Amino acid sequence: MSKILSLYNSLYEMYGPQGWWPLLELHGKKGCNPTKSGSIKGYHPDDYSYPKNKRQQFEICIGAILAQNTSWPNVEKALINLKDKRLLDAEKIISASDKMLSDAIRPAGYFNQKTKKLKIFSKFYKSLKGKTPSRGDLLNCWGVGPETADSILLYVYKQPEFVVDTYTKRILREMKIITSRHSYDDIKSLFEDDLSKDYKLFQEFHALIVEHAKRLKR
């Protein structure tokens, strides 16, 4: 068994299904709020049917952008602000003033830059007209890097694109599987070449790595 698959099996045995990506409307719903580090609401373990509608899809997209360079609790606060101000919609974000939008997402940090990113992405999202974007399309959208693109493809469109984040790099370095010289795409290929192309497996593995790294940090 490869080190990658062995890592997955070990983490799954320790923590079980994670139920990513957390969604606001699942807050308080029975079976959707297991105790997790980093966020306490909106998870849906063992239920891969989410997102179930365009509203949930867009929320995950926006959350992936807001999550850049900040922690999930801060993203959650920003998303709640957007929802309370009825801005959690592509058309509403496009038409909102920069000040209104930046005030709402202030908890997520870098709010001026992220305001611009959200407006540009919202126009891009509308242009898709319900179609699944390619990875190249997402990367050509200003403000969307590899990690954000893969998060959107994996959790919104259920495409088997593995997400490589800081936690993934940290754990693999500690396991002597990678060095600091490995690029994002190098690490992404390690997982995708070694695992079945299954979006459920990729979702769980990424979420398990995050959960494990956060617990180690504590």
C-alpha positions in Angstrom: 0.0 0.0 0.0 1.3 3.5 -0.9 2.1 6.1 1.7 -0.7 8.3 0.3 -3.4 5.6 0.6 -2.1 4.5 4.0 -2.4 8.1 5.2 -6.0 8.3 4.1 -6.9 5.0 5.8 -5.2 6.1 9.0 -6.9 9.5 9.1 -10.3 8.0 8.3 -10.0 5.5 11.0 -9.2 8.2 13.5 -11.7 10.8 12.5 -14.4 9.3 10.3 -16.3 11.2 7.6 -16.0 14.9 7.7 -19.0 16.2 5.8 -17.3 19.1 4.0 -18.1 21.8 2.6 -20.0 23.5 5.6 -23.1 25.4 4.5 -25.0 28.1 6.4 -28.5 26.7 5.9 -27.3 23.5 7.6 -26.6 25.3 10.9 -28.6 23.5 13.6 -29.9 20.8 11.3 -29.9 17.4 12.9 -26.9 15.3 12.0 -25.1 18.3 10.3 -23.1 19.8 13.2 -20.5 17.3 14.4 -17.8 18.8 16.6 -14.9 19.7 14.3 -11.9 22.0 14.8 -12.0 25.2 12.7 -15.8 25.4 12.5 -18.7 24.0 14.5 -21.6 24.3 12.1 -22.9 23.2 8.7 -21.1 19.9 8.1 -22.9 17.0 6.5 -21.0 13.8 7.2 -21.7 10.8 4.9 -24.0 13.0 2.7 -22.4 13.8 -0.6 -25.6 15.2 -2.2 -24.5 18.8 -1.4 -24.6 21.3 -2.9 -28.2 20.6 -3.9 -29.0 23.9 -5.6 -27.5 27.0 -7.3 -27.7 29.0 -4.0 -25.5 26.4 -2.2 -23.2 26.2 -5.2 -22.6 29.9 -5.1 -22.1 30.0 -1.4 -19.3 27.5 -1.6 -17.6 29.4 -4.5 -17.7 32.6 -2.5 -16.5 30.8 0.6 -13.5 29.4 -1.3 -12.5 32.9 -2.3 -13.0 34.4 1.1 -11.0 31.5 2.7 -7.8 32.8 1.0 -5.3 33.7 3.7 -7.7 33.3 6.6 -9.4 30.7 8.9 -12.8 29.3 8.4 -14.5 30.9 11.4 -13.6 34.3 9.8 -15.1 33.2 6.5 -18.2 32.0 8.3 -18.7 35.4 9.8 -18.3 37.1 6.4 -20.8 34.7 4.8 -23.4 35.3 7.6 -23.0 39.1 7.0 -23.5 38.6 3.3 -26.6 36.5 3.9 -28.0 39.0 6.4 -27.5 41.8 3.9 -29.0 39.7 1.2 -25.8 39.8 -0.8 -25.2 36.1 -1.1 -26.1 36.2 -4.8 -24.1 36.8 -7.9 -26.3 39.6 -9.2 -26.5 41.3 -5.8 -22.7 41.2 -5.4 -22.2 42.7 -8.8 -24.6 45.6 -8.2 -23.6 46.2 -4.5 -21.3 49.2 -3.8 -17.7 48.4 -2.9 -18.2 49.8 0.6 -21.3 47.7 1.3 -19.5 44.5 0.1 -16.2 45.2 1.8 -18.0 46.0 5.1 -19.8 42.7 5.0 -16.7 40.6 4.3 -14.4 42.5 6.6 -14.0 39.6 9.1 -12.3 37.5 6.3 -9.5 40.0 5.9 -8.0 41.6 2.8 -11.6 42.9 2.3 -10.8 45.5 -0.4 -9.0 43.0 -2.6 -11.6 40.3 -1.9 -14.4 42.7 -2.8 -12.8 43.0 -6.3 -12.4 39.3 -6.5 -16.0 38.6 -5.5 -17.3 41.0 -8.1 -15.1 39.6 -10.9 -16.0 36.0 -9.9 -19.7 36.8 -9.8 -19.6 38.0 -13.4 -17.7 34.9 -14.4 -20.2 32.7 -12.5 -23.1 34.3 -14.3 -21.4 33.8 -17.6 -21.3 30.1 -17.0 -25.1 29.8 -17.2 -25.1 26.7 -15.1 -22.3 25.0 -17.0 -19.3 23.3 -15.2 -16.2 25.4 -15.8 -12.9 23.9 -16.7 -9.9 24.3 -14.4 -8.3 26.6 -17.0 -11.4 28.8 -17.1 -11.3 29.2 -13.3 -7.5 29.9 -13.3 -8.1 32.6 -16.0 -10.6 34.4 -13.7 -8.6 37.1 -11.8 -8.3 36.2 -8.1 -8.7 32.5 -8.5 -5.5 30.5 -7.9 -4.9 26.7 -8.1 -6.2 25.9 -4.5 -9.3 28.0 -5.0 -10.0 26.6 -8.4 -9.6 23.0 -7.2 -11.8 23.7 -4.2 -14.6 25.0 -6.4 -14.3 22.1 -8.8 -14.2 19.5 -6.1 -16.8 20.8 -3.7 -19.2 22.7 -6.0 -19.0 20.7 -9.3 -17.9 17.3 -7.8 -15.0 17.0 -10.1 -12.0 14.8 -8.9 -9.5 17.6 -8.5 -7.4 17.2 -5.4 -7.0 20.4 -3.2 -3.5 21.1 -2.0 -3.4 23.5 0.9 -0.9 24.6 3.6 -2.0 21.7 5.8 -1.4 19.1 3.1 2.1 20.5 2.4 3.0 20.5 6.1 1.9 16.9 6.8 3.6 15.5 3.6 6.9 17.4 4.5 6.7 15.8 8.0 6.3 12.4 6.4 9.3 13.0 4.2 7.1 12.5 1.1 7.8 16.0 -0.3 10.3 18.8 0.1 9.9 22.6 -0.1 10.9 22.3 -3.7 7.7 20.5 -4.8 5.2 22.7 -6.6 1.5 22.8 -6.1 1.0 20.7 -9.3 3.7 18.2 -8.2 1.8 17.6 -4.9 -1.6 17.5 -6.6 -0.2 14.8 -8.9 1.0 12.7 -6.0 -2.6 12.2 -4.9 -4.3 12.1 -8.2 -1.8 9.5 -9.6 -2.1 7.3 -6.5 -5.9 7.4 -5.9 -9.1 6.4 -7.7 -10.6 9.4 -9.5 -13.5 9.7 -7.0 -14.7 13.1 -5.9 -16.0 11.6 -2.6 -12.6 10.2 -1.8 -10.9 13.5 -2.7 -13.3 15.5 -0.6 -12.9 13.3 2.5 -9.1 13.1 2.1 -8.6 16.8 1.9 -11.0 17.4 4.8 -9.3 14.8 6.9 -5.9 16.3 6.3 -7.2 19.7 7.5 -8.8 18.2 10.6 -5.7 16.3 11.5 -3.4 19.3 11.0 -5.6 21.5 13.1 -5.6 19.0 16.0 -1.9 18.6 15.8 -1.5 22.3 16.0 -3.6 22.5 19.1 
